[in-house]
Amino acid sequence: MKSQWWHTVVILTLVGVLMLPVGSFAETNDAQERRVDERDISDIVDRMTLEEKVGQLFVIHVYGKTPTDPDYEDTNLRNNRGAKNFKEAIEKYHIGGVIYFNWTDNIGTPLDAAQVNALSNGIQEIAMDQRVPVPLFIATDQEGGIVARVTEPATVFPGNMALGATRSTEYAQQTAEIMGTELKSLGINMNFAPTVDVNVNPANPVIGVRSFSEDPELVSDLGVAQVLGYQSQGVMATAKHFPGHGDTDVDSHYGLPIIEHDLETLHEVDLKPFKAAIDHGIDAIMTAHIVVPALDDSGLPATLSKPILTDLLRDELGFDGLIVTDSLGMSGANVVPPERVPVEALKAGADVLLNPPDVDLAYHAVLDAVQSGEISTERLDQSVYRILAAKVKRGLFDNPYADPEAVDSIGSEEHLQVAEDMTDKSITLVKNDYDLLPLDGEWTWLVTGPSSGKPTTLSNLLSDKGLETESYETSASPTAAEIDTAVSLAENADAVVVTTYTANANTAQQQLVQALLQTDKPVIVAAMRNPYDVAVFPEVDGYVTTYGDRDISVRALARVFTGEVNPEGQLPVTVPEQYDFGHGIGYEDISLSAERIKAYVGQLEDGGEIDQPAVRALQVHLTAVNRYEDRQLKDKVVKHLEGFKLLLDRQHESGAIGEKGHHILKLKTDSLIKKWE
């Protein structure tokens, strides 16, 4: 890399070009933010050709691990990148930025930090070697949780809804600061996060746990905290998906959702977090490919809607930062011919045209529209100015490069500890009949569920903590044969843990849980993504939700299951007709006793598991045991508990106690005997 780039800002490099020393764009009080000098930016815009200006609008993906990776040349050409590699794309299209993905091999799994850092610095050097040197946006989607391109050994977080369960703006800002620091060390200067959609629809297939909550105030507070966290580290934050993707049952990657909210609901719910982000200096806002008739009755998605992007976002809400489209390859954007999508987005008010499926087609479509006068040069210059201003503001003209030694901070012990602590605080215990949690170390446990729910990982963690477990993974949608196998294994266990993954929308997973309930063994469900799963099997004995299946969430779940951590999370959403927003319970500080078993008898009676006459007989016997417990008469306690087990057997044989009630009470009695022996 050319060392002068570390010390000098090159604005123009031809004859008569202006050379500006570092610091020409004066710093504000925030060390991560530079004051924008309109004259300097206008001077750059004036010196750019039309082709260079159009190129600045585009942020594209390119396959490869290096700027000129020879292994991906054919792949790039076959996939309509318009070039063989990053270098050729920069030189040919004068692009404004790139977006990194795992599937393009820009970021590996696991992360190779040195490789990503070198890729970023390499493509920035190419950009700064052009006729008009303009640093690149290097972007990715690092929301945390289920959407994270940078993973281990970097710091991994459980995601937005887990943050919502903690209710902590401090954690929200800390997580963004840590992700921002680690992204910046990789040369990634723009993050398409946070997601500030208000998830009010349990059937939402695309947002769900990517949202902080169904409550617009909580979403606003946590969203602002993350905006401040990212931007304090010099990484551009992008609030998405405007004007709000939280109430849809269609995924805009594959269809065109329609939001039917009226204007009052839009302003009180969907738009509130975006307005809060604007008020706190958000750098960019990403559009949604959704139709909102109350805002624009043309049938066009927001990405292509001038009433939504210009009249509402620019004029009414007062946003003067970057408007970034969601990926232009998504089905929700393609309601007009492919060559018209980027043109209509620009006309609607967008500045950055993200990820066109055919780079050459999109680039020349916009170029032709400007040359024909359909798009004025004044309109084009407005967006180019905003793009350059954002790059100046975040210090990219001062130094677009990432120090190779900065990657040493990635996954530091301090960062990892923050992630573990906040994840522990997020785990939400929703239901705990018969005090099945924490898990009894004297019982045998089957841990089963779809592979996406990580049952084997959880089982291994529990086994390492001393529990006797057996694991069995099914496919994402368990087959009849897999369900039969799980039931057979459950017959040989004392109790069952089922890990589910969006079971509220997966009939086969629901059938697995129902089949396990029919075994009359205690069943605890751990929902490893959406918290709504319990809505389809409310009769389970225990229910915990983690809001994500990352290993960090599974580890926290294991700590909660074994009682190392007392669950503190509160539902950030409502489970319709079952659990209210804010619901969450912890472990009561009550040890197992005869008096406690009497309470279980009452619960089982309420559930129809024990006839009333049997209830009285059992409670009388347990009252006697309780008296011996009070006097610490160990031998008598054990003797009478053995007698209680015989009573249970007789009542079960007579039909007065159901199979499940009999099983639970015997397990609890055995545990109490073990305690006294």
Buried (B, 14 or more C-beta within 10 A) or exposed (E): EEEEBEEBBBBBBEEEEBEBEEEBBEEEEEEBBBEBBEEBBEEBBEBBEEBBBBBBBBBBBBBBBBBBBEEBBEBBBEBBBBBBBBBBBBBBBBBBBBBBBBEBBBBBEEBBBEBBBBBBBBBBBBBBBBBBBBBBBBBBBBBBBBBBBBBBEBBBBBBBBBBBBBBBBEBBBBBBBBBBBBBBBBBBBBBBBBBBBBBBBBEBBBBBBBBBBBBBEBBBBBBBBBBBBBBBBBBBBBBBBBBBBBBBBBBBBEBBBBBEBEEEBBBEBBBBBBBBBBEBBBBBBBBBBBBBEBBBEEEBBBBBBBBBBBBBBBEEBEBEBBBBBBBBBBBBBBBBEBBBBBBBBBBBBBBBBBBBBBBBBBBBBBBBBBEEEEBEEEBBBBBBBBBBBBBBBBBBBBBBBBBBEBBEBBBBEEBBEBBBBBBBBBBBBBBBBBBBBBBBBBBEBBBBBBBBBBBBBBBBBBBEBEBEBBBBBBEEEBEEEBBEBBBEBBEEBBBBBBBBBBBBBBEBBBBBBBBBBEBBBBBBBBBBBBBBBBBBBEEBBBBBBBBBBBBBBBBBBBBBBBBEBBBBBBBBBBBEEBBEBEBBBEBEEEEBBBBBBBBBBEBBBEBEBBBEEBBEBBBEBBEBBBEBBEEEBEEBBBBBBEEBBEBBEEBBEEEBBBEBBBBBBBBBBBBBBEBBE
